[in-house]
Amino acid sequence: MNIELITYADLESVEGSAGNFKVKIKKRARSIDMDRCTGCGSCVENCPVTHQGVQVPRA
C-alpha cells in the first residue's frame, strides 16, 4: 500500500478509480519546522502568542 499521511492540509480534488487515484492536496503554512519537531510540546509551552478560545487538551 502507498499511503502517506499529510496533516494540516486541504483536499482539493480526487480523480481516477480504485487502484489508480490521483489526489490534489494543498498544504497550509506552518509556524514550525516539521523536520525538527519531536512532538514534545515545548513550543506550545513557550509560545508568546495566545489565542483565546483555542485550548490544547492536557492529560
C-alpha distance matrix in Angstrom:
0.0 3.8 6.0 9.5 12.4 15.5 18.7 22.1 21.0 21.7 19.7 21.9 20.4 17.6 18.0 16.6 15.3 12.4 9.7 11.8 12.5 14.6 15.4 18.5 18.9 22.2 22.3 25.5 27.9 27.8 30.9 29.3 27.6 24.0 23.9 26.9 26.2 26.0 26.1 29.6 31.3 34.2 33.9 34.3 37.3 39.0 38.3 41.6 40.2 40.4 39.2 41.2 39.2 36.0 35.6 33.1 32.8 34.1 34.0
3.8 0.0 3.8 6.6 10.1 12.7 16.2 19.5 18.2 19.0 17.2 19.3 18.0 15.6 16.3 15.4 15.0 12.8 10.1 11.0 11.0 12.2 12.6 15.4 15.7 18.9 19.0 22.3 24.6 24.8 27.9 26.4 24.6 21.2 21.1 24.3 23.9 24.1 24.4 28.1 29.5 32.3 31.7 32.2 35.4 36.8 35.9 39.2 37.7 38.1 36.9 39.2 37.5 34.1 34.0 31.6 31.7 33.2 33.5
6.0 3.8 0.0 3.8 6.6 9.6 12.8 16.2 15.1 16.2 14.6 17.2 16.5 14.5 16.0 15.9 15.6 13.6 11.7 12.5 11.4 12.3 11.6 14.1 13.7 16.7 16.5 19.6 22.0 22.0 25.1 23.8 22.4 18.9 19.3 22.4 21.5 21.8 21.6 25.3 26.5 29.4 28.8 29.0 32.2 33.8 32.8 36.0 34.5 34.7 33.4 35.6 33.8 30.5 30.3 28.0 28.1 29.7 30.1
9.5 6.6 3.8 0.0 3.8 6.3 9.7 13.1 12.3 14.0 13.3 16.0 16.1 14.9 16.9 17.5 17.9 16.5 14.8 14.9 13.2 13.0 11.5 13.0 11.7 14.2 13.4 16.3 18.5 18.3 21.5 20.1 18.6 15.2 15.8 18.9 18.0 18.7 18.6 22.4 23.5 26.2 25.4 25.8 29.1 30.5 29.4 32.6 31.1 31.5 30.4 32.8 31.3 27.8 27.8 25.5 25.9 27.6 28.4
12.4 10.1 6.6 3.8 0.0 3.8 6.4 10.0 10.0 12.1 12.1 15.4 16.2 15.6 18.2 19.4 19.8 18.4 17.4 17.5 15.3 14.9 12.6 13.6 11.4 13.3 11.9 14.3 16.5 16.0 19.0 17.8 17.0 13.4 14.8 17.6 16.0 16.7 16.0 19.8 20.5 23.4 22.5 22.6 25.9 27.5 26.3 29.5 27.9 28.1 26.9 29.2 27.6 24.1 24.0 21.8 22.2 24.1 24.9
15.5 12.7 9.6 6.3 3.8 0.0 3.8 6.8 6.5 9.2 10.0 13.1 14.6 14.9 17.9 19.7 20.8 20.1 19.3 18.7 15.9 14.8 11.8 11.7 8.8 9.9 8.2 10.5 12.8 12.7 15.9 15.2 14.6 11.5 13.5 16.4 14.9 16.4 15.6 19.4 19.6 22.3 20.8 20.9 24.5 25.7 24.1 27.1 25.3 25.7 24.4 26.9 25.6 22.2 22.6 20.6 21.7 23.8 25.3
18.7 16.2 12.8 9.7 6.4 3.8 0.0 3.8 5.5 8.7 10.7 14.0 16.2 17.0 20.4 22.5 23.5 22.9 22.5 22.0 19.0 17.8 14.6 13.9 10.5 10.5 8.1 9.0 11.1 10.4 13.5 13.1 13.4 10.6 13.4 15.6 13.5 15.0 13.6 17.2 16.8 19.6 18.0 17.7 21.3 22.6 20.9 23.8 21.9 22.1 20.7 23.1 21.8 18.4 18.8 17.0 18.3 20.6 22.3
22.1 19.5 16.2 13.1 10.0 6.8 3.8 0.0 3.8 7.1 10.2 13.1 16.0 17.6 21.2 23.8 25.2 25.0 24.9 24.1 20.8 19.1 15.5 14.0 10.3 9.1 6.5 5.9 8.3 8.1 11.3 11.9 13.1 11.2 14.6 16.4 14.4 16.5 14.8 18.1 16.9 19.4 17.2 16.6 20.4 21.4 19.2 21.7 19.3 19.5 18.0 20.5 19.3 16.1 17.2 16.0 17.9 20.6 22.9
21.0 18.2 15.1 12.3 10.0 6.5 5.5 3.8 0.0 3.8 6.8 9.4 12.3 14.2 17.7 20.5 22.2 22.5 22.5 21.3 17.8 15.9 12.2 10.4 6.6 5.6 4.2 5.4 8.9 10.1 13.7 14.6 15.3 13.5 16.4 18.9 17.3 19.6 18.2 21.6 20.6 23.0 20.7 20.3 24.1 24.9 22.5 24.8 22.3 22.5 20.7 23.2 21.9 19.0 20.4 19.6 21.4 24.2 26.4
21.7 19.0 16.2 14.0 12.1 9.2 8.7 7.1 3.8 0.0 3.8 6.2 9.4 11.7 15.3 18.5 20.3 21.1 21.6 20.2 16.5 14.5 10.7 8.8 5.7 5.2 6.4 7.5 11.3 13.3 16.8 18.1 18.9 17.3 20.1 22.6 21.1 23.3 21.8 25.1 23.9 26.4 24.1 23.3 27.1 28.0 25.4 27.4 24.6 24.5 22.2 24.3 22.8 20.3 22.1 21.7 23.3 26.4 28.7
19.7 17.2 14.6 13.3 12.1 10.0 10.7 10.2 6.8 3.8 0.0 3.8 5.9 8.0 11.6 14.8 16.6 17.6 18.3 16.8 13.0 11.3 7.6 6.3 4.7 6.5 8.8 10.9 14.7 16.7 20.3 21.3 21.7 19.7 22.2 25.0 23.6 25.6 24.2 27.7 26.9 29.6 27.4 26.7 30.4 31.5 29.0 31.1 28.3 28.2 25.9 27.8 26.0 23.6 25.3 24.7 26.0 29.1 31.0
21.9 19.3 17.2 16.0 15.4 13.1 14.0 13.1 9.4 6.2 3.8 0.0 3.8 7.3 10.4 14.0 16.6 18.3 19.2 17.0 13.3 10.9 7.6 5.3 5.4 6.7 10.1 12.1 15.7 18.4 22.0 23.4 23.7 22.1 24.4 27.4 26.4 28.6 27.4 30.9 30.0 32.4 30.0 29.4 33.2 34.0 31.2 33.0 30.1 30.2 27.8 29.7 28.1 26.0 28.0 27.8 29.3 32.4 34.5
20.4 18.0 16.5 16.1 16.2 14.6 16.2 16.0 12.3 9.4 5.9 3.8 0.0 3.8 6.7 10.4 13.0 15.1 16.2 13.9 10.3 8.2 5.8 5.1 7.3 9.7 13.1 15.6 19.2 21.7 25.4 26.5 26.5 24.6 26.6 29.8 28.8 30.8 29.7 33.4 32.7 35.3 33.0 32.5 36.3 37.2 34.6 36.6 33.7 33.7 31.3 33.1 31.4 29.2 31.0 30.6 31.8 34.9 36.7
17.6 15.6 14.5 14.9 15.6 14.9 17.0 17.6 14.2 11.7 8.0 7.3 3.8 0.0 3.8 7.0 9.3 11.3 12.5 10.5 6.8 5.8 4.6 6.5 9.1 12.3 15.3 18.2 21.8 23.9 27.6 28.3 28.0 25.7 27.4 30.7 29.7 31.3 30.4 34.1 33.8 36.6 34.6 34.2 37.9 39.0 36.7 38.9 36.2 36.1 33.8 35.5 33.6 31.3 32.7 32.0 32.8 35.8 37.2
18.0 16.3 16.0 16.9 18.2 17.9 20.4 21.2 17.7 15.3 11.6 10.4 6.7 3.8 0.0 3.8 7.0 9.9 11.1 8.5 5.7 5.1 6.4 8.7 12.0 15.3 18.4 21.4 24.8 27.1 30.9 31.4 30.8 28.5 29.8 33.3 32.6 34.2 33.5 37.3 37.1 39.9 38.0 37.7 41.4 42.5 40.2 42.4 39.8 39.8 37.5 39.3 37.4 35.1 36.5 35.7 36.5 39.4 40.7
16.6 15.4 15.9 17.5 19.4 19.7 22.5 23.8 20.5 18.5 14.8 14.0 10.4 7.0 3.8 0.0 3.8 7.1 8.3 5.7 4.5 6.1 8.7 11.7 14.9 18.4 21.2 24.5 27.8 29.9 33.6 33.8 33.0 30.4 31.5 35.0 34.3 35.7 35.2 38.9 39.1 41.9 40.3 40.1 43.8 45.0 42.9 45.3 42.8 42.8 40.6 42.4 40.3 37.9 39.1 38.1 38.6 41.3 42.3
15.3 15.0 15.6 17.9 19.8 20.8 23.5 25.2 22.2 20.3 16.6 16.6 13.0 9.3 7.0 3.8 0.0 3.8 6.2 5.4 5.6 8.7 11.1 14.5 17.3 21.0 23.5 26.7 30.1 31.8 35.5 35.5 34.6 31.8 32.8 36.2 35.4 36.4 35.7 39.4 39.8 42.8 41.5 41.1 44.7 46.1 44.3 46.8 44.4 44.2 41.9 43.5 41.3 38.8 39.8 38.6 38.8 41.3 42.0
12.4 12.8 13.6 16.5 18.4 20.1 22.9 25.0 22.5 21.1 17.6 18.3 15.1 11.3 9.9 7.1 3.8 0.0 3.8 5.6 6.5 10.3 12.3 16.0 18.3 22.1 24.1 27.3 30.6 31.9 35.5 35.2 34.2 31.1 32.0 35.3 34.3 34.9 34.3 38.0 38.6 41.7 40.7 40.3 43.8 45.4 43.8 46.6 44.3 44.1 41.9 43.5 41.1 38.5 39.1 37.7 37.5 39.9 40.3
9.7 10.1 11.7 14.8 17.4 19.3 22.5 24.9 22.5 21.6 18.3 19.2 16.2 12.5 11.1 8.3 6.2 3.8 0.0 3.8 6.2 9.8 12.2 16.0 18.2 21.9 23.6 27.1 30.2 31.3 34.8 34.1 32.8 29.7 30.2 33.6 32.9 33.4 33.2 36.9 37.8 40.8 39.8 39.8 43.2 44.8 43.3 46.3 44.2 44.2 42.3 44.2 42.0 39.2 39.6 37.9 37.8 39.9 40.3
11.8 11.0 12.5 14.9 17.5 18.7 22.0 24.1 21.3 20.2 16.8 17.0 13.9 10.5 8.5 5.7 5.4 5.6 3.8 0.0 3.8 6.7 9.9 13.4 16.1 19.8 21.9 25.4 28.5 29.9 33.6 33.2 31.8 28.9 29.4 33.0 32.6 33.6 33.4 37.2 37.9 40.7 39.5 39.6 43.1 44.4 42.7 45.5 43.3 43.5 41.6 43.6 41.7 38.9 39.6 38.1 38.4 40.7 41.4
12.5 11.0 11.4 13.2 15.3 15.9 19.0 20.8 17.8 16.5 13.0 13.3 10.3 6.8 5.7 4.5 5.6 6.5 6.2 3.8 0.0 3.8 6.3 10.0 12.6 16.4 18.6 22.0 25.2 26.9 30.6 30.4 29.3 26.6 27.5 31.0 30.3 31.5 31.1 34.9 35.4 38.2 36.7 36.7 40.3 41.5 39.7 42.3 40.0 40.2 38.2 40.1 38.2 35.5 36.4 35.0 35.5 38.0 38.9
14.6 12.2 12.3 13.0 14.9 14.8 17.8 19.1 15.9 14.5 11.3 10.9 8.2 5.8 5.1 6.1 8.7 10.3 9.8 6.7 3.8 0.0 3.8 6.8 9.9 13.5 16.0 19.5 22.6 24.5 28.2 28.3 27.2 24.8 25.7 29.3 28.9 30.5 30.3 34.1 34.3 36.9 35.2 35.3 39.0 39.9 37.9 40.3 38.0 38.4 36.5 38.7 37.0 34.3 35.5 34.2 35.1 37.7 38.9
15.4 12.6 11.6 11.5 12.6 11.8 14.6 15.5 12.2 10.7 7.6 7.6 5.8 4.6 6.4 8.7 11.1 12.3 12.2 9.9 6.3 3.8 0.0 3.8 6.4 10.1 12.6 16.0 19.2 21.2 24.9 25.2 24.4 22.1 23.4 26.9 26.3 28.0 27.5 31.2 31.2 33.8 31.9 31.9 35.6 36.6 34.4 36.8 34.4 34.7 32.7 34.9 33.2 30.6 31.8 30.7 31.8 34.4 35.9
18.5 15.4 14.1 13.0 13.6 11.7 13.9 14.0 10.4 8.8 6.3 5.3 5.1 6.5 8.7 11.7 14.5 16.0 16.0 13.4 10.0 6.8 3.8 0.0 3.8 6.9 9.9 13.2 16.4 18.8 22.6 23.2 22.7 20.8 22.4 25.8 25.3 27.5 26.9 30.6 30.3 32.6 30.4 30.4 34.2 34.8 32.4 34.6 32.1 32.5 30.6 32.9 31.5 29.0 30.6 29.7 31.2 34.0 35.8
18.9 15.7 13.7 11.7 11.4 8.8 10.5 10.3 6.6 5.7 4.7 5.4 7.3 9.1 12.0 14.9 17.3 18.3 18.2 16.1 12.6 9.9 6.4 3.8 0.0 3.8 6.3 9.6 12.9 15.1 18.9 19.6 19.3 17.5 19.4 22.6 21.9 24.2 23.5 27.1 26.6 28.9 26.6 26.6 30.4 31.0 28.6 30.8 28.3 28.8 27.0 29.4 28.1 25.4 27.0 26.1 27.7 30.5 32.4
22.2 18.9 16.7 14.2 13.3 9.9 10.5 9.1 5.6 5.2 6.5 6.7 9.7 12.3 15.3 18.4 21.0 22.1 21.9 19.8 16.4 13.5 10.1 6.9 3.8 0.0 3.8 6.5 9.7 12.4 16.1 17.3 17.4 16.2 18.5 21.4 20.8 23.5 22.8 26.2 25.3 27.3 24.6 24.6 28.4 28.8 26.1 28.0 25.4 26.1 24.4 27.0 26.0 23.5 25.3 24.7 26.8 29.6 31.9
22.3 19.0 16.5 13.4 11.9 8.2 8.1 6.5 4.2 6.4 8.8 10.1 13.1 15.3 18.4 21.2 23.5 24.1 23.6 21.9 18.6 16.0 12.6 9.9 6.3 3.8 0.0 3.8 6.7 8.9 12.6 13.6 13.7 12.5 15.0 17.8 17.1 19.9 19.3 22.6 21.7 23.6 21.0 21.2 25.0 25.2 22.7 24.8 22.5 23.4 22.0 24.9 24.2 21.3 22.9 22.0 24.2 26.8 29.2
25.5 22.3 19.6 16.3 14.3 10.5 9.0 5.9 5.4 7.5 10.9 12.1 15.6 18.2 21.4 24.5 26.7 27.3 27.1 25.4 22.0 19.5 16.0 13.2 9.6 6.5 3.8 0.0 3.8 6.4 9.9 11.7 12.8 12.4 15.5 17.6 16.6 19.6 18.5 21.5 20.1 21.7 18.7 18.7 22.5 22.6 19.7 21.5 19.0 19.9 18.5 21.4 21.0 18.3 20.2 19.7 22.3 25.0 27.7
27.9 24.6 22.0 18.5 16.5 12.8 11.1 8.3 8.9 11.3 14.7 15.7 19.2 21.8 24.8 27.8 30.1 30.6 30.2 28.5 25.2 22.6 19.2 16.4 12.9 9.7 6.7 3.8 0.0 3.8 6.9 9.1 10.4 11.0 14.0 15.6 15.0 18.4 17.7 20.3 18.8 19.8 16.6 17.0 20.6 20.2 17.3 18.9 16.7 18.2 17.5 20.8 21.0 18.3 20.1 19.5 22.5 24.9 27.8
27.8 24.8 22.0 18.3 16.0 12.7 10.4 8.1 10.1 13.3 16.7 18.4 21.7 23.9 27.1 29.9 31.8 31.9 31.3 29.9 26.9 24.5 21.2 18.8 15.1 12.4 8.9 6.4 3.8 0.0 3.8 5.5 7.5 8.2 11.6 12.6 11.6 15.0 14.2 16.6 15.1 16.1 12.9 13.5 17.1 16.8 14.1 16.3 14.5 16.2 15.9 19.3 19.8 16.6 17.9 16.9 19.9 21.9 24.8
30.9 27.9 25.1 21.5 19.0 15.9 13.5 11.3 13.7 16.8 20.3 22.0 25.4 27.6 30.9 33.6 35.5 35.5 34.8 33.6 30.6 28.2 24.9 22.6 18.9 16.1 12.6 9.9 6.9 3.8 0.0 3.8 7.0 9.1 12.2 12.0 11.1 14.4 13.8 15.4 13.5 13.7 10.1 11.2 14.5 13.5 10.8 12.9 11.5 13.7 14.3 17.9 19.0 16.0 17.0 16.1 19.4 21.0 24.1
29.3 26.4 23.8 20.1 17.8 15.2 13.1 11.9 14.6 18.1 21.3 23.4 26.5 28.3 31.4 33.8 35.5 35.2 34.1 33.2 30.4 28.3 25.2 23.2 19.6 17.3 13.6 11.7 9.1 5.5 3.8 0.0 3.8 6.0 8.8 8.3 7.4 11.0 10.9 12.7 11.5 11.6 8.6 10.6 13.7 12.9 11.2 14.0 13.5 15.7 16.6 20.2 21.1 17.7 18.0 16.3 19.3 20.4 23.1
27.6 24.6 22.4 18.6 17.0 14.6 13.4 13.1 15.3 18.9 21.7 23.7 26.5 28.0 30.8 33.0 34.6 34.2 32.8 31.8 29.3 27.2 24.4 22.7 19.3 17.4 13.7 12.8 10.4 7.5 7.0 3.8 0.0 3.8 5.5 5.6 6.3 10.1 11.3 13.4 13.3 13.3 11.0 13.5 16.4 15.6 14.4 17.3 17.2 19.5 20.4 23.9 24.7 21.3 21.4 19.3 21.9 22.8 25.1
24.0 21.2 18.9 15.2 13.4 11.5 10.6 11.2 13.5 17.3 19.7 22.1 24.6 25.7 28.5 30.4 31.8 31.1 29.7 28.9 26.6 24.8 22.1 20.8 17.5 16.2 12.5 12.4 11.0 8.2 9.1 6.0 3.8 0.0 3.8 5.4 5.0 8.3 9.3 12.3 12.7 13.8 12.1 14.1 17.2 17.2 16.2 19.5 19.1 20.8 21.3 24.6 24.8 21.2 21.0 18.6 20.7 21.6 23.5
23.9 21.1 19.3 15.8 14.8 13.5 13.4 14.6 16.4 20.1 22.2 24.4 26.6 27.4 29.8 31.5 32.8 32.0 30.2 29.4 27.5 25.7 23.4 22.4 19.4 18.5 15.0 15.5 14.0 11.6 12.2 8.8 5.5 3.8 0.0 3.8 5.8 8.5 10.9 13.5 14.8 15.4 14.3 16.8 19.4 19.2 18.8 22.0 22.1 24.1 24.9 28.2 28.5 24.8 24.4 21.8 23.7 24.2 25.8
26.9 24.3 22.4 18.9 17.6 16.4 15.6 16.4 18.9 22.6 25.0 27.4 29.8 30.7 33.3 35.0 36.2 35.3 33.6 33.0 31.0 29.3 26.9 25.8 22.6 21.4 17.8 17.6 15.6 12.6 12.0 8.3 5.6 5.4 3.8 0.0 3.8 6.5 9.3 11.0 12.4 12.4 11.6 14.6 16.7 16.3 16.4 19.8 20.4 22.5 23.8 27.1 27.7 24.1 23.4 20.6 22.6 22.6 24.2
26.2 23.9 21.5 18.0 16.0 14.9 13.5 14.4 17.3 21.1 23.6 26.4 28.8 29.7 32.6 34.3 35.4 34.3 32.9 32.6 30.3 28.9 26.3 25.3 21.9 20.8 17.1 16.6 15.0 11.6 11.1 7.4 6.3 5.0 5.8 3.8 0.0 3.8 5.6 7.8 9.1 9.8 9.3 11.7 14.1 14.4 14.5 18.1 18.5 20.1 21.2 24.3 24.6 20.9 19.9 17.0 18.8 18.9 20.5
26.0 24.1 21.8 18.7 16.7 16.4 15.0 16.5 19.6 23.3 25.6 28.6 30.8 31.3 34.2 35.7 36.4 34.9 33.4 33.6 31.5 30.5 28.0 27.5 24.2 23.5 19.9 19.6 18.4 15.0 14.4 11.0 10.1 8.3 8.5 6.5 3.8 0.0 3.8 5.5 8.2 9.4 10.4 12.4 14.1 15.1 16.0 19.8 20.5 21.6 22.8 25.5 25.6 21.9 20.3 16.9 18.0 17.5 18.5
26.1 24.4 21.6 18.6 16.0 15.6 13.6 14.8 18.2 21.8 24.2 27.4 29.7 30.4 33.5 35.2 35.7 34.3 33.2 33.4 31.1 30.3 27.5 26.9 23.5 22.8 19.3 18.5 17.7 14.2 13.8 10.9 11.3 9.3 10.9 9.3 5.6 3.8 0.0 3.8 5.6 8.2 9.1 10.0 12.0 13.8 14.5 18.3 18.6 19.2 20.0 22.4 22.2 18.5 16.7 13.3 14.2 13.9 15.1
29.6 28.1 25.3 22.4 19.8 19.4 17.2 18.1 21.6 25.1 27.7 30.9 33.4 34.1 37.3 38.9 39.4 38.0 36.9 37.2 34.9 34.1 31.2 30.6 27.1 26.2 22.6 21.5 20.3 16.6 15.4 12.7 13.4 12.3 13.5 11.0 7.8 5.5 3.8 0.0 3.8 5.6 8.0 9.0 9.8 11.7 13.4 17.1 18.1 18.6 20.0 22.3 22.4 18.9 16.6 13.2 14.0 12.8 13.9
31.3 29.5 26.5 23.5 20.5 19.6 16.8 16.9 20.6 23.9 26.9 30.0 32.7 33.8 37.1 39.1 39.8 38.6 37.8 37.9 35.4 34.3 31.2 30.3 26.6 25.3 21.7 20.1 18.8 15.1 13.5 11.5 13.3 12.7 14.8 12.4 9.1 8.2 5.6 3.8 0.0 3.8 5.4 5.3 6.5 8.9 10.1 13.8 14.5 14.8 16.3 18.5 18.8 15.4 13.2 10.0 11.5 10.8 12.8
34.2 32.3 29.4 26.2 23.4 22.3 19.6 19.4 23.0 26.4 29.6 32.4 35.3 36.6 39.9 41.9 42.8 41.7 40.8 40.7 38.2 36.9 33.8 32.6 28.9 27.3 23.6 21.7 19.8 16.1 13.7 11.6 13.3 13.8 15.4 12.4 9.8 9.4 8.2 5.6 3.8 0.0 3.8 5.4 5.1 6.2 8.4 12.0 13.7 14.7 16.9 19.3 20.3 17.2 15.2 12.5 14.4 13.4 15.4
33.9 31.7 28.8 25.4 22.5 20.8 18.0 17.2 20.7 24.1 27.4 30.0 33.0 34.6 38.0 40.3 41.5 40.7 39.8 39.5 36.7 35.2 31.9 30.4 26.6 24.6 21.0 18.7 16.6 12.9 10.1 8.6 11.0 12.1 14.3 11.6 9.3 10.4 9.1 8.0 5.4 3.8 0.0 3.8 5.5 5.2 5.7 9.5 10.7 12.2 14.4 17.3 18.6 15.5 14.3 12.2 14.9 14.7 17.4
34.3 32.2 29.0 25.8 22.6 20.9 17.7 16.6 20.3 23.3 26.7 29.4 32.5 34.2 37.7 40.1 41.1 40.3 39.8 39.6 36.7 35.3 31.9 30.4 26.6 24.6 21.2 18.7 17.0 13.5 11.2 10.6 13.5 14.1 16.8 14.6 11.7 12.4 10.0 9.0 5.3 5.4 3.8 0.0 3.8 5.6 5.4 8.9 9.3 9.7 11.5 14.0 15.1 12.0 10.5 8.6 11.5 11.7 14.8
37.3 35.4 32.2 29.1 25.9 24.5 21.3 20.4 24.1 27.1 30.4 33.2 36.3 37.9 41.4 43.8 44.7 43.8 43.2 43.1 40.3 39.0 35.6 34.2 30.4 28.4 25.0 22.5 20.6 17.1 14.5 13.7 16.4 17.2 19.4 16.7 14.1 14.1 12.0 9.8 6.5 5.1 5.5 3.8 0.0 3.8 5.9 8.7 10.3 10.6 13.1 15.0 16.4 13.9 11.9 10.1 12.5 11.7 14.5
39.0 36.8 33.8 30.5 27.5 25.7 22.6 21.4 24.9 28.0 31.5 34.0 37.2 39.0 42.5 45.0 46.1 45.4 44.8 44.4 41.5 39.9 36.6 34.8 31.0 28.8 25.2 22.6 20.2 16.8 13.5 12.9 15.6 17.2 19.2 16.3 14.4 15.1 13.8 11.7 8.9 6.2 5.2 5.6 3.8 0.0 3.8 6.3 9.0 10.5 13.6 16.0 18.1 15.8 14.5 13.2 16.0 15.4 18.3
38.3 35.9 32.8 29.4 26.3 24.1 20.9 19.2 22.5 25.4 29.0 31.2 34.6 36.7 40.2 42.9 44.3 43.8 43.3 42.7 39.7 37.9 34.4 32.4 28.6 26.1 22.7 19.7 17.3 14.1 10.8 11.2 14.4 16.2 18.8 16.4 14.5 16.0 14.5 13.4 10.1 8.4 5.7 5.4 5.9 3.8 0.0 3.8 5.5 7.6 10.7 13.6 15.9 13.6 13.2 12.5 15.9 16.2 19.5
41.6 39.2 36.0 32.6 29.5 27.1 23.8 21.7 24.8 27.4 31.1 33.0 36.6 38.9 42.4 45.3 46.8 46.6 46.3 45.5 42.3 40.3 36.8 34.6 30.8 28.0 24.8 21.5 18.9 16.3 12.9 14.0 17.3 19.5 22.0 19.8 18.1 19.8 18.3 17.1 13.8 12.0 9.5 8.9 8.7 6.3 3.8 0.0 3.8 6.5 10.1 12.8 15.7 14.3 14.4 14.7 18.2 18.6 22.1
40.2 37.7 34.5 31.1 27.9 25.3 21.9 19.3 22.3 24.6 28.3 30.1 33.7 36.2 39.8 42.8 44.4 44.3 44.2 43.3 40.0 38.0 34.4 32.1 28.3 25.4 22.5 19.0 16.7 14.5 11.5 13.5 17.2 19.1 22.1 20.4 18.5 20.5 18.6 18.1 14.5 13.7 10.7 9.3 10.3 9.0 5.5 3.8 0.0 3.8 6.8 9.9 12.8 11.5 12.5 13.4 17.1 18.3 22.0
40.4 38.1 34.7 31.5 28.1 25.7 22.1 19.5 22.5 24.5 28.2 30.2 33.7 36.1 39.8 42.8 44.2 44.1 44.2 43.5 40.2 38.4 34.7 32.5 28.8 26.1 23.4 19.9 18.2 16.2 13.7 15.7 19.5 20.8 24.1 22.5 20.1 21.6 19.2 18.6 14.8 14.7 12.2 9.7 10.6 10.5 7.6 6.5 3.8 0.0 3.8 6.3 9.3 8.4 9.5 11.2 14.7 16.2 20.0
39.2 36.9 33.4 30.4 26.9 24.4 20.7 18.0 20.7 22.2 25.9 27.8 31.3 33.8 37.5 40.6 41.9 41.9 42.3 41.6 38.2 36.5 32.7 30.6 27.0 24.4 22.0 18.5 17.5 15.9 14.3 16.6 20.4 21.3 24.9 23.8 21.2 22.8 20.0 20.0 16.3 16.9 14.4 11.5 13.1 13.6 10.7 10.1 6.8 3.8 0.0 3.8 6.2 5.6 8.0 10.5 14.0 16.3 20.0
41.2 39.2 35.6 32.8 29.2 26.9 23.1 20.5 23.2 24.3 27.8 29.7 33.1 35.5 39.3 42.4 43.5 43.5 44.2 43.6 40.1 38.7 34.9 32.9 29.4 27.0 24.9 21.4 20.8 19.3 17.9 20.2 23.9 24.6 28.2 27.1 24.3 25.5 22.4 22.3 18.5 19.3 17.3 14.0 15.0 16.0 13.6 12.8 9.9 6.3 3.8 0.0 3.8 5.5 7.8 11.1 13.9 16.2 19.9
39.2 37.5 33.8 31.3 27.6 25.6 21.8 19.3 21.9 22.8 26.0 28.1 31.4 33.6 37.4 40.3 41.3 41.1 42.0 41.7 38.2 37.0 33.2 31.5 28.1 26.0 24.2 21.0 21.0 19.8 19.0 21.1 24.7 24.8 28.5 27.7 24.6 25.6 22.2 22.4 18.8 20.3 18.6 15.1 16.4 18.1 15.9 15.7 12.8 9.3 6.2 3.8 0.0 3.8 6.3 10.0 12.2 15.0 18.5
36.0 34.1 30.5 27.8 24.1 22.2 18.4 16.1 19.0 20.3 23.6 26.0 29.2 31.3 35.1 37.9 38.8 38.5 39.2 38.9 35.5 34.3 30.6 29.0 25.4 23.5 21.3 18.3 18.3 16.6 16.0 17.7 21.3 21.2 24.8 24.1 20.9 21.9 18.5 18.9 15.4 17.2 15.5 12.0 13.9 15.8 13.6 14.3 11.5 8.4 5.6 5.5 3.8 0.0 3.8 6.9 9.6 12.7 16.3
35.6 34.0 30.3 27.8 24.0 22.6 18.8 17.2 20.4 22.1 25.3 28.0 31.0 32.7 36.5 39.1 39.8 39.1 39.6 39.6 36.4 35.5 31.8 30.6 27.0 25.3 22.9 20.2 20.1 17.9 17.0 18.0 21.4 21.0 24.4 23.4 19.9 20.3 16.7 16.6 13.2 15.2 14.3 10.5 11.9 14.5 13.2 14.4 12.5 9.5 8.0 7.8 6.3 3.8 0.0 3.8 6.2 9.0 12.6
33.1 31.6 28.0 25.5 21.8 20.6 17.0 16.0 19.6 21.7 24.7 27.8 30.6 32.0 35.7 38.1 38.6 37.7 37.9 38.1 35.0 34.2 30.7 29.7 26.1 24.7 22.0 19.7 19.5 16.9 16.1 16.3 19.3 18.6 21.8 20.6 17.0 16.9 13.3 13.2 10.0 12.5 12.2 8.6 10.1 13.2 12.5 14.7 13.4 11.2 10.5 11.1 10.0 6.9 3.8 0.0 3.8 6.3 10.0
32.8 31.7 28.1 25.9 22.2 21.7 18.3 17.9 21.4 23.3 26.0 29.3 31.8 32.8 36.5 38.6 38.8 37.5 37.8 38.4 35.5 35.1 31.8 31.2 27.7 26.8 24.2 22.3 22.5 19.9 19.4 19.3 21.9 20.7 23.7 22.6 18.8 18.0 14.2 14.0 11.5 14.4 14.9 11.5 12.5 16.0 15.9 18.2 17.1 14.7 14.0 13.9 12.2 9.6 6.2 3.8 0.0 3.8 6.8
34.1 33.2 29.7 27.6 24.1 23.8 20.6 20.6 24.2 26.4 29.1 32.4 34.9 35.8 39.4 41.3 41.3 39.9 39.9 40.7 38.0 37.7 34.4 34.0 30.5 29.6 26.8 25.0 24.9 21.9 21.0 20.4 22.8 21.6 24.2 22.6 18.9 17.5 13.9 12.8 10.8 13.4 14.7 11.7 11.7 15.4 16.2 18.6 18.3 16.2 16.3 16.2 15.0 12.7 9.0 6.3 3.8 0.0 3.8
34.0 33.5 30.1 28.4 24.9 25.3 22.3 22.9 26.4 28.7 31.0 34.5 36.7 37.2 40.7 42.3 42.0 40.3 40.3 41.4 38.9 38.9 35.9 35.8 32.4 31.9 29.2 27.7 27.8 24.8 24.1 23.1 25.1 23.5 25.8 24.2 20.5 18.5 15.1 13.9 12.8 15.4 17.4 14.8 14.5 18.3 19.5 22.1 22.0 20.0 20.0 19.9 18.5 16.3 12.6 10.0 6.8 3.8 0.0
